[in-house]
Amino acid sequence: MDKSPQWRSMDDKTRAKAYSPSSALDGSIDPFIAAYVDGSKAAYAACGEAQTLRYGSKPGNTVDLVLPDAAGPVPLHVFIHGGYWQELSKRESFFPAPDTLARGMGYAAVDYTLAPEASIAEIAEECCAALTLLVENAAGIGLDPARIVLSGSSAGAHLAAMCCIRLPARLRPRGVVLMSGVYELEPLVGTYVNDALGLDAAAAQAVSPALLDLAGFPPALIAWGRQETAEFKRQSRQFAGLLAAAGTPVETLEMEARNHFDIVADIANETRLGQKMADLVSV
């Protein structure tokens, strides 16, 4: 880990910009959010009726799941959405489903309670519960529990990393793809992002994957877009280095012509990112 990362010398305003993904864009984020919405609507229509599985008692404690027409237990791609733990849902996160099914894999979009109704620690526990449900009920669902791969974007990358840390070995995914994530959360304290999160330094450190025990972390791909802020890129490279030091097989990938918001478009297609995702099933 950096002994004195640059964010420590930033004032709150400068740090807020460094951790504002939209500050690296040439325009608004609206077209990207619209693409999530439109793509997910089309995916729900194309894939037929999705199964909705409940993993907890709160309204957001559900997973939408679709399976390919294939004999025998199938591998599964589980996706956790971003939105700085306070926006979006599984309904805007279903767009990778058709391409995932075409690869012979099932697809599951995880929903969770948004801040401020839940703390980040509570949200991470919810995501762990969702993975637990899928693994423990794999046989009845038609899934191969040994071929579950996990991905997440932005805050979803943080949550996916927390699942890989918090879950016992038997429930951890076979591999994980982390896109444009934040793995040390203390820089968010004092910024607009923290208004809904309510973190202080101690709470931020307690839910920072970069500060936790990474032993047994599954094989990982850490990816980010070329058009990202320097701090998002630094956090990704730093976390990849920490995983490597802990003995985890890890690769890094900077996606050309992609930014914080559209990198997820490549998670299940024929790009390098999509292929790496599929390769993790056979690691």
N, C-alpha and C positions, 0 to 999 in steps of 0.2 A: 504494500500500500504506500501511496505517496506520503512522505514524512510531513510535508506541509502543502497540501493541495491548494491550488490557486483560489478556490472559493473562500478559503479562510481570510484572505486579504480583501475580499469584495465587501462593499456596503450592501445593505438590503436591496436597494434599487438595482444595482449592477448584478447582484446574484439572482434577482427575480428575472431579469432579462436572460441571463445565462441558462436558467431553467425553464424558460418559456419556449416550447418547441416551435410555436408559430413565429417567433422572432427571426427564425432562419428562412422563412418563406418569402417569396416575392409578392405574395398576395394573401388573400383570406384563406382560412381553413375550411370555409363553408363547402367548397366543391368536394373536398375529401370526405367530409361527414356525409354529404349527399350521396357520394359513391358507396359508402358503407350501407346506407339506408336502402338505396335502389338495388345494389347488388345482393343484399340479404333478402329483400322482398322477392327478387327473381329466383334466388336459391331455394327459398321455402316453397315457391310454386313448382320449381323444377324437380325437387327431391321428393315431393309427395308429403304425406303426413309424418311430421317429426314426432318422436316419442318425447314426452316431457317427464323427466325423472325428478323426484323431490328428495333432497338430501338433508333438509332441516325444516324448522317450523316457520321461519320468517318468509314473507312473500317472495323475496328474491332468491330463495334457496332452491333453485331449479337448474336443470341442465336439459338443453334440447339436443336430441341425438338422432342421427340417421345412419343406416347401415346399407352397404352395397348388396346387390343381389349376388351372393357368393355362398358356396357350400362351406360348412365348417366354421370354426371361430375365426373372426377377422381381426386384423390390427385396427387400432383406433388412434386418431389424432384429436387431442383435447386442446381447445383454445380458450385462453383467458383474456378478456378484452381490457383495453386501457381506458383513459379518461381521467387520469390523476386521482383515481380511487373515488371520484365524485360525479362522474358522468358516464353516459352510454350504458349499454346492456347487451345481453345475448342477442336481442332482436336486431341489432346493428352489426352483429359479429358472425352471421351465418354465411356470408358470401364465399368463404373457401370451400363450402360443402360439396358442390358439384364436381370440382376438380379433384377433391379428396376421394370421393366415391369412385371416380374414374380410375383411380390408382388402386382400387380394391380395398380401400381403408374406410372405416366408419369415421364420422365426424361428430364431435360434441362441443357445443358452445356453453360455457359456464356463466351463469348469472350469480350476482352476489349483492349484498346490501351495500348501498353507497354511503359514503361520508356526507354529512355528519351523523347520520343515523347509526353508523357503526364506526368503530376505530379501525385503523389499519391492522392492528393485531387481530381484531375480531374478523375482519375481512379475510385475512390470511387463513385463519382457522376455518372459515366457511369454505374457502377453496380447497383446503386439505380434506374437509368432509366430502366435498364433491368428488375428488379423486378416490377417496376411500370407497364411496358408494359404487363407482364404476369398477374398481378392481375387485371388490368383494362380491359383486353381483355379476361379474363378467360372464360366467358360464351360462347363467339364465338369460342373459341379454344376447348372447351369441358373439362375445368378444374373446380375444386371446389376451389374458391378463399379462402375459409376458411380452406383448408387443403393443404396449400403450406408449405413445410419445406425446409430449406436452409442449405447447408453445404459448407465448404471451407477448403482447406488445405494450411498450411504455409502462404504465403502472401494472399491466398484466404480466410483463416480464418480471417485475419485482415479485409479484404474487406467485408466479410459476417457480421462481427461485426459492421463495419461502417454502413452497410445497416440497421441493426437493431437499430442503434442509430439515423441515419439521416432521415429515412423514417417516415412519419406520422403513427400513430397507425393503421389506416385502411389499410395501405399497407405493414405492417410488416408481416413476416412469422409466421406461427403457432408455429414453433420451429426451433432451429438452432443447428447444430453440428459443432464445431470448432476444427480442428485437427492441432496440432503442430504449433500454431500461434505465431505471435509477436504482442503484444497489447500495448507496449510502445516502440516507435521507436527511441527515442533519442540515445540509445546505438549504433545504426547503423552509426551515424555521426562519420566520421573519419575512417571508415572501407571501404574495397573494395566494399561492397554492395552499398554504397552511391555514388559511381562514376557516376552511371546512374541516381540516384534519386535526387541529388543536394539538400539534406535537410540541413538546419541549425537547431539549437536547437529549435527555436521558431516554425519553420515549422513542425518539427517532433512532437512536443508537440500538435500541432493543429490537427494532424491526428492520435493521439494515443487513442484508445478506453479506455484504462485504466485511462486516464485523463479527459474523457468526462462524461456528464450526462447519467447515465445508467437507469434512470427511464423508466419503460415500456418495458424494454428489454424482449424478449420472452423467454420461457423455453429453457434451454440450456444444452448441453452436451459438456464438455471440455475434449478432449482426446489427448493423445500423446503416442509415442512409448517408450518402455523401453530403446532402444538404441538411446538416444537423448543427446544433451549437457545439462549440468546443467542449463544453462540460459534459454533454451527453456522450460524445465520442470518448472523452477521457474516462468517464465512468465505465463504459463498456470495455475498453482496453484494460483498465485496472482490474475489473472483475474477472476478465479472462485470465489475467496473470495470476490472480489469487487462486482460481480454480486449478490452473496448471501446477502451481506450487503445492496444492493439496492432493495432487495425483490424479486429477480428473482429466480424461481425454477431452480436449477443448480446441475448437477452431474459431477463428474470427473471420468476419466477412463484411466489408464495406460495399454496399450496393450502389453502383453508379446510377445517376439520374433518379435517385430516390430520396425521399425526405422522411421525417418522423411519422408522417401520416399515411403515406402511400406504400411504404415498405411492406406492409401486410398484404398487399395485393399479390405478392410473389410467393406467399407461403405454401401454395399448393399447385403452382404452375411449373413450366419447364425451365425456369431460370435456375441459376446456381443455388439460390436460396431454397426454392421448391425441391430441387433434387436432393440437396443436403437433408431437408426435412424427411423425404422419403427414405433416404439411406439410413437414417437412425433406426428405422424399424428392423434393419438387419444387422445392426452393430453387435 
